[in-house]
Structure formats: C-alpha cells, structure tokens
Amino acid sequence: MPRHARIDAPGAVHHIIVRGIERKKIFKDDADRDWFLERLGVILGDTNTTCLAWALVPNHFHLLLRSGTMSISSVMRRLLTGYAIHFNQRYRRSGHLFQNRYKSILCQENTYLLELVRYIHLNPLRAKLVPGYNALENHPFSGHSAILGKVAREWQDTQSVLSLYGTNVKSARSQYSQYVQDGIAVGRRSDLTGGGLIRSLGGWQAVRELRNGKAYQKGDERILGDGAFVEKTLQESEEQMGKRLVLKAQGMDFNKVMERVAALLEISASDVMLKGKKRQTVTARSLLCFWASAELGMSQASLARRLELSQAAVSAAVERGRKVAIESSYALLSE
C-alpha cells in the first residue's frame, strides 16, 4: 500500500515518534542525549517551532511540536540528519540509525493536547528509566521536569501547558502534576499512537458502537482528532495539493514566481535575487521564499542553496513573506 504524504500546516500540533532501526539504541549515554537536546533547541529557535512536550528513551523519542515557519518534515530532516552523523562519528559506525520513516500525527489541540503531554512525559516512568513519580519530577530527559520548574529548558514552551490550568504558576504546576500522576494508573494509551479510525474515534469501543449503529466517521492514520476534525484537515490538505497541481499545470515554477514578485513590486526579475538589507530587496526575497515554499512546495533547504542563504535566513524570510502577502493582499496568481 503506498504511503500517504505527511500533513502539515503552520501552527499545527504534531506528535512525532522516532525509533531506532531494528529497535536498537539511539542514545547510549547522557552525552548523546545532551548533544541531541542542544541541537533540538537550536533548530526550534531557527524555525520558530514550538516544543510542548518531549521524552528521550534509549531506543526512541517523542516530541510534541507546533510547526512554525518551516515544515515539520524540514525540521525533522535537520534534526535527524545532524544527530545521525554525530552518532555514527562518535561510535565509528555507518548506515541508518533511525527507522526509515518516523511517525508524524497531526493532533486536534483543544481535545488532545494535555493527554498527549501526559502520555509523552510518562514514557520514562513506563520504560523504568526512573523508579517512581518523584524521580520523574527531576528527570532531565523529559519535558515534565521543565514544566515543573525543576530543570531549565529555554526552548521548551512550558507556558502554553501551564496556562491551561490558570494564571497562577504555582497552582498550575500543582494541578498539572496531579494530572500526570493520575495518568500512571491509566496505563499505556495505544489510541494516542495507533491506527487512524480507532484513534480518531477514541478507541475500539467507540468504533464498535458506531458500526453496530451502521454509522461511520472519517479516519486517517496521520491525524488524531474527532471525525469532524479529521475530515476538515483532510479537505484542507487535499485543497492545498490541488492548488499545487493547478499551479504546476499553469507552468508555475521558481522563475515564474520570481517574475510575479518583480511585477508586483515593479522591479526587474534580477533584482529579486539581489542580496542586501534594503527594504525592497528584503521584501522581494521574502515573497519569493514564501510563495516558493508554501505554494510550490519547495523545501527550505533547496531554497537556501539556490539563494545562497542559511536555512535559518530562509525560514525567517518565509515568515516575513507570509506577512507581506497578507498585509498587501498579494496573490501568486493574478486574477
């Protein structure tokens, strides 16, 4: 069965699960874990990606990310490639480190956010990496300790989680801590990582009840949410794919985007590629990066090479271009 393309959108929340090839260890000691976390923090900052929860286990890891200016696939490519190179050099090995395809699940935030944070942060306890809940509170390789203020992680967005419990930080931490403790008795939640229809409906019992009543809802293994959320997400994804096909059919490519930017800003096409910090130059380059990335689907890595910029610079340009297009009501296709 062919694999479906991953679903992504600016501001979407994704549960990422990455496993070692053949379930082998990808973290052998704390030095590996520290190097990984340092790289993760740099990439999150470069791409305006938010990390809401995370946990490192010897042979896999979980991340709960809200995408920013760069697609989740690009963020993960940078993270996994860099870490694999580091790991292979350190241990004088070669070949793949991770399973060929990591799991990425787009999540319905208002319904599942806290459940996912709890599920992810309890992983070290369930994997017996810590002896009990008290030890988990100070465990440095899970985002739980950062939310409780025990370990500093500047790149982790603890506020978004705590704000769900109110504005008083002390009270919020106490309530969050109790919520996580309550989850220990719940056990493993296969419905948060399992198959699409089951996950989308909230478990096998919900599926059975619907089938007994001869009612069916939309399900997709790439999405965690109720039927309406799944259907809406798929529709938006299909519309985006359809739009790219229309652009391709009309011969829209990088050069055509460059010409469109030049026409809108009343400059020459060659000026769009200029380097520098002049306002018009920055605006032109930003629109070019935004449309090439968002509308044509070009990777920000390929744009960085083409424009001779860093990926961080391209990521920032994409976000600026998005704002310019909205504020000036610019569209790639002229009416």
Residue frames as qw, qx, qy, qz and C-alpha x, y, z in Angstrom:
[[0.000, 0.889, 0.459, 0.000, 0.00, 0.00, 0.00],
 [0.410, 0.525, -0.054, 0.744, 1.50, 3.40, -0.96],
 [0.361, -0.412, -0.472, 0.691, 2.35, 5.76, 1.87],
 [0.057, 0.913, 0.375, 0.149, 0.37, 8.94, 2.26],
 [0.339, 0.515, -0.187, 0.765, 2.16, 12.26, 2.30],
 [0.324, -0.364, -0.590, 0.644, 2.52, 13.78, 5.74],
 [0.048, -0.840, -0.427, -0.332, 0.07, 16.53, 6.62],
 [0.448, -0.268, -0.248, 0.816, 1.42, 19.87, 7.83],
 [0.041, 0.833, 0.330, 0.443, 0.23, 23.43, 8.26],
 [0.197, 0.412, -0.364, 0.812, 1.61, 26.49, 10.06],
 [0.410, -0.360, 0.338, -0.767, 0.55, 26.38, 13.70],
 [0.876, -0.117, -0.348, -0.313, -0.48, 22.72, 13.63],
 [0.494, -0.573, 0.607, -0.244, 0.43, 20.41, 16.53],
 [0.781, 0.309, -0.524, -0.138, 2.24, 17.17, 15.69],
 [0.769, -0.479, 0.416, -0.081, 3.09, 14.15, 17.80],
 [0.538, 0.628, -0.559, -0.059, 6.42, 12.86, 16.46],
 [0.855, -0.362, 0.370, -0.044, 7.68, 9.36, 17.26],
 [0.497, 0.680, -0.538, -0.042, 11.15, 8.30, 16.09],
 [0.911, -0.322, 0.255, -0.041, 12.55, 4.82, 16.70],
 [0.190, -0.622, 0.705, 0.283, 15.99, 3.33, 16.26],
 [0.662, 0.330, -0.556, -0.378, 16.46, 0.93, 13.39],
 [0.677, -0.034, -0.735, 0.036, 15.67, -2.63, 14.50],
 [0.602, -0.750, -0.192, -0.198, 14.71, -1.04, 17.84],
 [0.728, 0.016, -0.291, 0.620, 18.40, -0.52, 18.66],
 [0.347, -0.728, -0.255, 0.533, 19.59, 2.23, 21.00],
 [0.396, 0.744, 0.158, 0.514, 19.90, 5.73, 19.58],
 [0.188, -0.835, 0.295, -0.424, 21.05, 7.22, 22.91],
 [0.791, 0.035, -0.554, 0.260, 23.84, 5.32, 24.67],
 [0.484, -0.306, -0.461, 0.678, 24.66, 7.81, 27.40],
 [0.063, -0.840, -0.352, 0.408, 23.87, 11.28, 28.74],
 [0.211, -0.451, 0.367, 0.786, 26.40, 12.87, 26.37],
 [0.111, 0.265, 0.784, 0.549, 24.31, 11.63, 23.42],
 [0.077, -0.750, -0.655, 0.038, 21.14, 12.96, 24.99],
 [0.212, -0.737, -0.087, 0.636, 22.70, 16.34, 25.80],
 [0.193, -0.203, 0.544, 0.791, 24.02, 16.73, 22.24],
 [0.040, 0.467, 0.801, 0.371, 20.60, 15.86, 20.81],
 [0.141, -0.813, -0.512, 0.241, 18.80, 18.36, 23.06],
 [0.232, -0.583, 0.136, 0.767, 21.25, 21.12, 22.25],
 [0.112, 0.020, 0.676, 0.728, 20.71, 20.59, 18.53],
 [0.044, -0.628, -0.767, -0.127, 16.94, 20.40, 19.02],
 [0.174, -0.773, -0.312, 0.524, 16.96, 23.74, 20.83],
 [0.167, -0.390, 0.372, 0.826, 18.94, 25.45, 18.06],
 [0.038, 0.221, 0.787, 0.575, 16.66, 24.11, 15.31],
 [0.087, -0.716, -0.682, 0.120, 13.49, 25.08, 17.18],
 [0.156, -0.717, -0.088, 0.673, 14.80, 28.63, 17.53],
 [0.155, -0.219, 0.567, 0.779, 15.85, 28.83, 13.88],
 [0.095, -0.256, -0.805, -0.527, 12.45, 27.69, 12.62],
 [0.392, -0.185, 0.177, -0.884, 10.06, 29.25, 15.15],
 [0.661, -0.178, -0.690, -0.233, 8.87, 25.74, 16.01],
 [0.467, -0.532, 0.366, -0.604, 7.36, 25.25, 19.47],
 [0.475, 0.043, -0.873, 0.107, 8.05, 22.19, 21.62],
 [0.593, -0.491, 0.001, -0.638, 5.24, 21.43, 24.08],
 [0.833, -0.384, 0.361, -0.165, 6.40, 18.03, 25.33],
 [0.596, 0.552, -0.583, -0.018, 9.23, 15.56, 24.78],
 [0.778, -0.465, 0.409, -0.108, 10.84, 12.44, 26.17],
 [0.425, 0.586, -0.683, -0.096, 14.00, 10.52, 25.31],
 [0.915, -0.219, 0.310, -0.139, 14.11, 6.73, 25.73],
 [0.475, -0.465, 0.635, 0.394, 17.22, 4.68, 24.80],
 [0.384, 0.100, 0.787, 0.472, 15.77, 3.35, 21.54],
 [0.120, 0.646, 0.578, 0.484, 13.23, 6.05, 20.62],
 [0.113, -0.223, -0.313, 0.916, 11.96, 9.54, 21.40],
 [0.085, 0.746, 0.654, 0.089, 8.72, 11.53, 21.39],
 [0.138, -0.094, -0.021, 0.986, 8.23, 15.20, 20.51],
 [0.151, 0.762, 0.626, -0.072, 5.05, 17.28, 20.60],
 [0.310, -0.164, 0.205, 0.914, 5.70, 20.18, 18.24],
 [0.338, 0.813, 0.379, -0.284, 3.70, 23.14, 16.93],
 [0.642, 0.289, 0.335, 0.626, 5.01, 24.00, 13.47],
 [0.109, -0.740, -0.055, 0.661, 6.28, 27.49, 12.71],
 [0.348, 0.747, -0.244, -0.511, 7.78, 28.95, 9.56],
 [0.210, 0.415, -0.845, -0.265, 9.36, 25.67, 8.43],
 [0.834, -0.081, -0.359, -0.412, 7.50, 22.44, 7.72],
 [0.767, -0.482, 0.388, -0.170, 7.75, 19.71, 10.31],
 [0.952, 0.225, 0.094, 0.186, 9.39, 17.43, 7.73],
 [0.454, 0.722, -0.252, 0.457, 12.16, 20.00, 7.20],
 [0.403, -0.725, 0.400, -0.389, 12.64, 20.43, 10.96],
 [0.912, -0.240, 0.325, -0.076, 12.89, 16.67, 11.44],
 [0.836, 0.474, -0.068, 0.267, 15.24, 16.26, 8.49],
 [0.169, 0.778, -0.392, 0.462, 17.67, 18.74, 10.03],
 [0.598, -0.576, 0.426, -0.360, 17.38, 17.16, 13.47],
 [0.962, -0.056, 0.264, -0.043, 17.72, 13.52, 12.42],
 [0.754, 0.572, -0.148, 0.288, 20.42, 14.01, 9.81],
 [0.055, 0.781, -0.436, 0.443, 22.63, 16.02, 12.14],
 [0.671, -0.494, 0.462, -0.304, 22.21, 13.62, 15.04],
 [0.981, 0.152, 0.122, 0.023, 22.81, 10.52, 12.89],
 [0.573, 0.669, -0.302, 0.363, 26.09, 12.00, 11.59],
 [0.232, -0.702, 0.496, -0.456, 27.17, 12.83, 15.16],
 [0.860, -0.266, 0.354, -0.253, 26.22, 9.36, 16.46],
 [0.937, 0.326, -0.010, 0.123, 27.94, 7.50, 13.64],
 [0.385, 0.717, -0.398, 0.424, 31.13, 9.51, 14.02],
 [0.421, -0.637, 0.477, -0.434, 31.20, 9.09, 17.78],
 [0.816, -0.199, 0.513, -0.178, 30.72, 5.32, 17.66],
 [0.015, -0.475, 0.758, 0.448, 32.59, 4.73, 14.39],
 [0.503, 0.307, 0.806, -0.059, 29.63, 3.13, 12.72],
 [0.142, 0.155, -0.467, -0.859, 27.91, 3.57, 9.36],
 [0.154, -0.347, -0.879, -0.290, 24.45, 3.05, 7.96],
 [0.362, -0.597, -0.310, -0.645, 20.99, 4.09, 9.07],
 [0.056, 0.118, -0.695, 0.707, 20.35, 4.99, 12.69],
 [0.468, 0.166, 0.402, -0.769, 16.58, 5.51, 12.56],
 [0.515, 0.397, 0.759, -0.004, 13.71, 3.55, 11.12],
 [0.331, 0.251, 0.515, 0.750, 13.15, 4.65, 7.53],
 [0.166, -0.556, -0.357, -0.732, 10.02, 6.65, 8.29],
 [0.043, -0.070, -0.643, 0.761, 9.23, 8.38, 11.56],
 [0.073, -0.629, -0.769, -0.093, 5.62, 8.70, 12.66],
 [0.016, -0.006, -0.088, 0.996, 4.03, 12.15, 12.49],
 [0.087, -0.583, -0.807, -0.039, 0.46, 12.60, 13.76],
 [0.062, -0.350, -0.056, -0.933, -1.34, 15.92, 13.36],
 [0.229, -0.343, -0.821, 0.395, -3.37, 16.48, 16.53],
 [0.229, -0.749, -0.394, -0.480, -6.59, 18.23, 17.47],
 [0.270, 0.338, -0.489, 0.758, -5.14, 20.58, 20.05],
 [0.423, -0.388, 0.214, -0.790, -8.13, 21.56, 22.18],
 [0.909, -0.188, -0.143, -0.342, -9.12, 17.90, 22.67],
 [0.963, -0.003, -0.198, 0.186, -5.85, 16.03, 22.98],
 [0.279, 0.760, -0.385, 0.444, -3.09, 18.43, 24.00],
 [0.437, -0.611, 0.513, -0.416, -3.00, 17.65, 27.72],
 [0.966, -0.061, 0.220, -0.126, -3.49, 13.93, 27.17],
 [0.801, 0.503, -0.169, 0.277, -0.54, 13.87, 24.78],
 [0.035, 0.754, -0.468, 0.460, 1.67, 15.92, 27.12],
 [0.693, -0.443, 0.458, -0.337, 0.91, 13.47, 29.93],
 [0.980, 0.174, 0.100, -0.012, 1.35, 10.40, 27.73],
 [0.619, 0.639, -0.295, 0.348, 4.72, 11.61, 26.43],
 [0.070, -0.710, 0.493, -0.498, 6.07, 12.72, 29.80],
 [0.808, -0.351, 0.376, -0.288, 5.21, 9.42, 31.47],
 [0.846, 0.424, -0.323, -0.023, 7.32, 7.46, 28.97],
 [0.260, 0.547, -0.700, 0.378, 10.49, 7.40, 31.14],
 [0.528, -0.281, 0.586, -0.547, 8.46, 6.03, 34.06],
 [0.919, 0.177, 0.133, -0.325, 6.81, 3.34, 31.95],
 [0.738, 0.517, -0.415, 0.122, 10.18, 2.43, 30.45],
 [0.837, -0.495, -0.118, 0.202, 11.53, 2.05, 34.03],
 [0.522, 0.512, -0.178, 0.659, 14.18, 4.73, 33.46],
 [0.150, -0.460, 0.404, -0.777, 13.10, 6.29, 36.77],
 [0.160, -0.077, -0.943, 0.280, 11.93, 4.39, 39.87],
 [0.031, -0.635, -0.732, 0.245, 8.78, 6.41, 40.52],
 [0.157, 0.878, 0.357, 0.277, 6.89, 9.65, 40.05],
 [0.373, -0.888, 0.050, 0.266, 9.06, 11.66, 42.47],
 [0.568, -0.297, 0.480, 0.599, 12.15, 10.78, 40.43],
 [0.422, 0.564, 0.558, 0.438, 10.32, 11.69, 37.21],
 [0.059, -0.969, -0.219, 0.095, 9.86, 15.24, 38.52],
 [0.270, -0.822, 0.365, 0.343, 13.64, 15.75, 38.38],
 [0.771, 0.122, 0.522, 0.343, 14.39, 13.57, 35.37],
 [0.065, -0.631, 0.229, 0.739, 16.39, 15.74, 32.93],
 [0.048, -0.133, 0.772, 0.619, 15.48, 13.87, 29.75],
 [0.009, 0.595, 0.785, 0.172, 11.75, 14.54, 29.70],
 [0.012, 0.484, 0.129, 0.866, 9.89, 17.83, 29.40],
 [0.559, -0.652, -0.504, -0.093, 7.96, 17.09, 32.60],
 [0.597, -0.415, -0.263, 0.634, 10.74, 18.43, 34.83],
 [0.214, 0.148, 0.159, 0.952, 10.85, 21.68, 32.83],
 [0.327, -0.592, -0.459, -0.577, 7.12, 22.29, 33.24],
 [0.657, -0.646, -0.371, 0.114, 7.51, 21.83, 36.99],
 [0.000, -0.948, 0.215, -0.233, 10.44, 24.27, 37.01],
 [0.836, -0.462, 0.248, 0.160, 12.96, 21.65, 38.18],
 [0.633, -0.076, 0.449, 0.626, 15.15, 21.75, 35.03],
 [0.185, 0.723, -0.042, -0.664, 15.66, 24.78, 32.80],
 [0.500, 0.237, 0.680, 0.481, 14.89, 24.30, 29.10],
 [0.078, 0.479, 0.003, -0.875, 14.66, 27.71, 27.46],
 [0.207, 0.125, -0.664, -0.707, 13.47, 26.24, 24.16],
 [0.129, -0.354, -0.926, -0.024, 10.51, 24.38, 25.70],
 [0.299, -0.385, -0.161, -0.858, 7.14, 26.14, 25.74],
 [0.209, -0.217, -0.863, 0.406, 6.01, 25.38, 29.29],
 [0.205, 0.171, 0.251, -0.931, 3.68, 28.38, 29.47],
 [0.519, 0.010, -0.487, -0.703, 1.20, 27.01, 26.91],
 [0.535, -0.193, -0.822, 0.018, 0.68, 23.91, 29.05],
 [0.223, -0.242, -0.629, 0.704, 0.54, 25.68, 32.41],
 [0.230, 0.028, -0.036, -0.972, -1.84, 28.35, 31.10],
 [0.518, -0.227, -0.689, -0.454, -4.47, 25.65, 30.68],
 [0.524, -0.415, -0.686, 0.288, -4.62, 25.50, 34.48],
 [0.234, -0.928, -0.276, 0.091, -4.87, 29.24, 35.12],
 [0.310, 0.852, -0.178, 0.383, -2.56, 32.21, 35.58],
 [0.511, -0.738, 0.410, -0.166, -1.10, 31.31, 38.98],
 [0.510, 0.517, -0.687, -0.027, 2.08, 29.38, 38.15],
 [0.140, -0.294, 0.858, -0.398, 2.35, 27.57, 41.50],
 [0.671, 0.166, 0.490, -0.531, -1.26, 26.41, 41.37],
 [0.735, 0.514, -0.262, -0.356, -0.98, 25.47, 37.69],
 [0.308, 0.478, -0.819, 0.077, 2.09, 23.33, 38.35],
 [0.356, -0.122, 0.798, -0.470, 0.35, 21.58, 41.22],
 [0.753, 0.329, 0.272, -0.501, -2.71, 20.78, 39.11],
 [0.630, 0.568, -0.485, -0.214, -0.59, 19.66, 36.18],
 [0.044, 0.419, -0.879, 0.223, 1.49, 17.42, 38.46],
 [0.550, 0.049, 0.684, -0.477, -1.64, 15.76, 39.84],
 [0.757, 0.481, -0.043, -0.439, -2.98, 15.24, 36.31],
 [0.470, 0.534, -0.700, -0.053, 0.22, 13.44, 35.30],
 [0.192, -0.246, 0.875, -0.371, 0.18, 11.31, 38.46],
 [0.706, 0.220, 0.410, -0.534, -3.42, 10.31, 37.71],
 [0.689, 0.532, -0.349, -0.346, -2.26, 9.10, 34.32],
 [0.024, -0.446, 0.891, -0.075, 0.02, 6.45, 35.83],
 [0.507, 0.093, 0.783, -0.347, -2.97, 4.25, 36.65],
 [0.668, 0.541, 0.007, -0.511, -4.43, 4.71, 33.16],
 [0.770, -0.059, 0.572, 0.278, -1.59, 2.68, 31.63],
 [0.269, -0.145, 0.569, 0.763, -0.45, 2.76, 28.03],
 [0.464, 0.616, 0.277, -0.574, -2.69, 4.67, 25.60],
 [0.468, 0.052, 0.721, 0.509, -2.49, 2.82, 22.28],
 [0.304, 0.786, 0.534, 0.063, -5.31, 5.01, 20.98],
 [0.062, -0.923, 0.088, 0.369, -2.92, 8.01, 21.06],
 [0.106, -0.604, 0.656, 0.440, -0.45, 6.33, 18.71],
 [0.524, 0.110, 0.840, 0.084, -2.39, 3.57, 16.95],
 [0.269, 0.308, 0.718, 0.564, -4.42, 3.26, 13.76],
 [0.016, -0.154, -0.166, -0.974, -6.35, 6.12, 12.27],
 [0.482, -0.454, -0.469, -0.584, -10.04, 5.29, 12.59],
 [0.659, -0.442, -0.557, 0.246, -9.61, 3.85, 16.08],
 [0.400, -0.172, -0.247, 0.866, -7.57, 6.84, 17.19],
 [0.082, -0.255, -0.241, -0.933, -9.88, 9.38, 15.58],
 [0.560, -0.481, -0.454, -0.499, -12.92, 8.00, 17.36],
 [0.374, -0.617, 0.436, -0.538, -11.36, 7.47, 20.77],
 [0.324, -0.304, 0.873, -0.200, -10.82, 3.70, 20.90],
 [0.116, -0.046, -0.941, -0.314, -12.22, 0.33, 19.83],
 [0.109, 0.464, 0.785, -0.397, -15.39, 0.68, 21.89],
 [0.268, 0.602, 0.064, -0.750, -16.38, 3.83, 20.03],
 [0.217, 0.298, -0.724, -0.583, -15.71, 2.09, 16.71],
 [0.027, -0.202, -0.979, -0.002, -17.87, -0.89, 17.70],
 [0.187, 0.555, 0.568, -0.579, -20.73, 1.34, 18.79],
 [0.296, 0.542, -0.238, -0.749, -20.68, 3.25, 15.52],
 [0.203, 0.183, -0.864, -0.423, -20.52, 0.06, 13.47],
 [0.077, 0.326, 0.913, -0.235, -23.36, -1.51, 15.44],
 [0.257, 0.681, 0.377, -0.573, -25.40, 1.56, 14.57],
 [0.626, 0.472, 0.472, 0.402, -24.21, 1.40, 10.96],
 [0.069, 0.997, -0.004, -0.036, -22.60, 4.82, 11.31],
 [0.810, 0.062, 0.050, 0.582, -19.12, 5.65, 10.10],
 [0.089, -0.966, 0.048, 0.240, -16.80, 8.59, 10.50],
 [0.582, 0.736, -0.295, 0.177, -13.77, 9.75, 8.64],
 [0.765, -0.571, 0.222, 0.199, -10.48, 8.24, 9.88],
 [0.612, 0.706, -0.277, 0.223, -6.85, 8.70, 8.90],
 [0.858, -0.261, -0.222, 0.382, -3.68, 7.33, 10.49],
 [0.455, 0.313, -0.098, 0.828, -1.94, 10.70, 10.12],
 [0.227, -0.507, -0.006, -0.832, -4.47, 12.56, 12.28],
 [0.273, -0.282, -0.812, 0.433, -5.54, 12.40, 15.93],
 [0.228, 0.052, 0.134, -0.963, -8.93, 14.01, 16.40],
 [0.536, 0.348, 0.646, -0.417, -12.67, 13.54, 16.15],
 [0.563, 0.414, 0.655, 0.286, -14.39, 12.78, 12.87],
 [0.236, 0.947, 0.218, -0.025, -15.11, 16.43, 12.03],
 [0.250, -0.831, 0.384, 0.314, -11.51, 17.45, 12.68],
 [0.577, -0.125, 0.711, 0.381, -10.15, 14.60, 10.56],
 [0.495, 0.627, 0.562, 0.213, -12.45, 15.42, 7.67],
 [0.075, 0.989, 0.028, -0.121, -11.67, 19.16, 7.83],
 [0.393, -0.670, 0.516, 0.362, -7.93, 18.51, 7.96],
 [0.585, 0.104, 0.714, 0.370, -8.04, 16.12, 5.02],
 [0.386, 0.819, 0.415, 0.083, -10.12, 18.55, 2.99],
 [0.059, -0.958, 0.183, 0.212, -7.67, 21.39, 3.62],
 [0.501, -0.430, 0.650, 0.376, -4.75, 19.12, 2.76],
 [0.564, 0.378, 0.673, 0.293, -6.40, 18.00, -0.48],
 [0.244, 0.945, 0.211, -0.047, -7.19, 21.60, -1.39],
 [0.235, -0.824, 0.403, 0.322, -3.53, 22.55, -0.90],
 [0.536, -0.129, 0.743, 0.378, -2.38, 19.62, -3.02],
 [0.476, 0.657, 0.567, 0.141, -4.94, 20.51, -5.65],
 [0.065, 0.975, -0.021, -0.213, -3.76, 24.11, -5.70],
 [0.357, -0.594, 0.597, 0.405, -0.19, 22.98, -6.32],
 [0.550, 0.229, 0.742, 0.308, -1.36, 20.81, -9.20],
 [0.324, 0.883, 0.339, -0.016, -3.15, 23.82, -10.73],
 [0.122, -0.897, 0.295, 0.304, -0.01, 25.93, -10.37],
 [0.487, -0.292, 0.728, 0.385, 2.09, 23.20, -11.95],
 [0.520, 0.516, 0.655, 0.185, -0.39, 22.82, -14.83],
 [0.215, 0.965, 0.144, -0.042, -0.12, 26.56, -15.47],
 [0.707, 0.476, -0.161, 0.498, 3.66, 26.27, -15.70],
 [0.305, -0.895, 0.174, -0.275, 4.33, 27.97, -12.39],
 [0.864, -0.030, -0.279, 0.418, 7.90, 27.32, -11.22],
 [0.528, -0.530, -0.155, 0.646, 10.62, 29.17, -9.33],
 [0.284, 0.021, 0.299, 0.911, 11.38, 31.52, -12.22],
 [0.158, -0.592, -0.560, -0.558, 7.69, 32.32, -12.73],
 [0.484, -0.737, -0.412, 0.231, 7.36, 33.13, -9.02],
 [0.464, -0.329, 0.041, 0.821, 10.35, 35.43, -9.32],
 [0.096, 0.287, 0.456, 0.837, 8.71, 37.19, -12.29],
 [0.325, -0.714, -0.569, -0.247, 5.44, 37.57, -10.38],
 [0.509, -0.638, -0.256, 0.517, 7.24, 39.15, -7.41],
 [0.352, -0.103, 0.235, 0.900, 9.08, 41.52, -9.76],
 [0.050, -0.497, -0.553, -0.666, 5.82, 42.58, -11.44],
 [0.419, -0.758, -0.500, 0.012, 4.09, 43.26, -8.12],
 [0.498, -0.667, -0.082, 0.548, 6.97, 45.32, -6.73],
 [0.434, 0.900, 0.041, 0.014, 7.71, 46.97, -10.09],
 [0.288, -0.727, 0.572, 0.247, 11.34, 45.89, -10.21],
 [0.569, 0.463, -0.622, -0.273, 13.33, 43.70, -12.59],
 [0.960, -0.157, -0.199, -0.116, 13.38, 39.92, -12.09],
 [0.682, 0.289, -0.442, 0.506, 17.13, 40.01, -11.50],
 [0.109, -0.545, 0.346, -0.756, 16.61, 42.46, -8.62],
 [0.830, -0.391, -0.087, -0.388, 14.52, 39.86, -6.79],
 [0.935, -0.036, -0.252, 0.247, 17.63, 37.74, -6.34],
 [0.251, 0.692, -0.345, 0.583, 19.78, 40.56, -5.00],
 [0.630, -0.354, -0.545, 0.425, 21.36, 40.28, -1.58],
 [0.132, 0.317, -0.162, 0.925, 21.35, 43.08, 0.93],
 [0.136, -0.427, -0.738, 0.505, 19.21, 44.70, 3.58],
 [0.181, -0.006, -0.168, -0.969, 17.41, 47.35, 1.54],
 [0.515, 0.169, 0.549, -0.637, 13.72, 47.24, 2.32],
 [0.724, 0.427, -0.163, -0.517, 12.63, 46.49, -1.24],
 [0.412, 0.414, -0.811, -0.047, 15.28, 43.77, -1.61],
 [0.144, -0.085, 0.881, -0.442, 14.23, 42.09, 1.63],
 [0.619, 0.281, 0.332, -0.653, 10.53, 42.29, 0.68],
 [0.666, 0.456, -0.431, -0.403, 11.15, 40.78, -2.75],
 [0.302, 0.316, -0.893, 0.111, 13.26, 37.94, -1.41],
 [0.313, 0.002, 0.753, -0.579, 10.74, 37.26, 1.37],
 [0.718, 0.333, 0.105, -0.603, 7.80, 37.00, -1.03],
 [0.581, 0.447, -0.644, -0.218, 9.84, 34.74, -3.28],
 [0.096, 0.223, -0.921, 0.304, 10.73, 32.43, -0.40],
 [0.478, 0.115, 0.575, -0.654, 7.17, 32.36, 0.94],
 [0.755, 0.386, -0.049, -0.527, 5.47, 31.50, -2.35],
 [0.502, 0.440, -0.738, -0.100, 8.15, 29.04, -3.44],
 [0.002, 0.154, -0.905, 0.397, 7.85, 27.23, -0.11],
 [0.422, 0.211, 0.613, -0.634, 4.13, 27.48, 0.67],
 [0.667, 0.488, 0.040, -0.561, 2.64, 27.41, -2.84],
 [0.626, 0.508, -0.557, -0.201, 5.11, 25.34, -4.87],
 [0.946, -0.315, 0.035, -0.072, 6.18, 23.08, -2.02],
 [0.592, 0.563, -0.438, 0.375, 9.90, 23.70, -2.45],
 [0.755, -0.453, -0.332, 0.339, 11.94, 22.68, 0.58],
 [0.159, -0.982, 0.095, 0.026, 13.59, 25.46, 2.50],
 [0.681, -0.408, 0.446, 0.413, 16.88, 23.56, 2.20],
 [0.593, 0.385, 0.488, 0.512, 16.72, 23.79, -1.61],
 [0.092, 0.954, 0.190, 0.213, 15.81, 27.48, -1.39],
 [0.494, -0.801, 0.224, 0.253, 18.79, 28.07, 0.90],
 [0.670, -0.109, 0.505, 0.534, 21.10, 26.51, -1.66],
 [0.424, 0.645, 0.467, 0.430, 19.54, 28.39, -4.55],
 [0.042, -0.962, -0.107, -0.249, 19.65, 31.76, -2.83],
 [0.582, 0.299, -0.448, 0.609, 22.98, 31.10, -1.07],
 [0.382, -0.600, 0.221, -0.667, 21.42, 31.73, 2.33],
 [0.026, -0.135, 0.916, -0.377, 21.34, 29.78, 5.56],
 [0.280, -0.427, -0.830, -0.225, 18.21, 27.72, 6.30],
 [0.206, -0.557, -0.533, 0.602, 17.57, 29.99, 9.28],
 [0.029, 0.322, -0.150, -0.934, 17.59, 33.02, 6.95],
 [0.251, -0.149, -0.733, -0.615, 15.19, 31.31, 4.54],
 [0.273, -0.489, -0.810, 0.170, 12.89, 30.34, 7.41],
 [0.097, -0.536, -0.302, 0.783, 12.76, 33.97, 8.58],
 [0.103, 0.175, -0.432, -0.879, 12.18, 35.14, 5.00],
 [0.215, -0.328, -0.863, -0.319, 9.24, 32.77, 4.59],
 [0.202, -0.616, -0.648, 0.400, 7.55, 34.21, 7.67],
 [0.033, -0.469, 0.017, 0.883, 8.18, 37.79, 6.53],
 [0.118, 0.010, -0.672, -0.731, 6.83, 36.94, 3.09],
 [0.167, -0.487, -0.857, -0.025, 3.69, 35.47, 4.59],
 [0.119, -0.654, -0.411, 0.624, 3.02, 38.72, 6.46],
 [0.001, 0.339, -0.328, -0.882, 3.75, 40.85, 3.38],
 [0.119, -0.192, -0.825, -0.518, 1.36, 38.81, 1.25],
 [0.177, -0.612, -0.754, 0.163, -1.42, 39.12, 3.83],
 [0.142, -0.638, -0.235, 0.720, -0.93, 42.81, 4.63],
 [0.074, 0.411, -0.377, -0.827, -0.63, 43.85, 0.96],
 [0.750, 0.372, 0.384, -0.390, -3.24, 41.37, -0.34],
 [0.233, 0.561, -0.684, -0.404, -0.72, 39.92, -2.79],
 [0.898, 0.079, 0.384, -0.199, -1.57, 36.68, -4.58],
 [0.460, -0.305, 0.690, 0.468, 0.71, 34.46, -6.61],
 [0.298, 0.384, 0.747, 0.453, -1.82, 34.08, -9.42],
 [0.134, 0.157, -0.019, -0.978, -3.21, 37.27, -10.92],
 [0.455, 0.440, 0.678, -0.374, -6.98, 37.28, -11.33]]
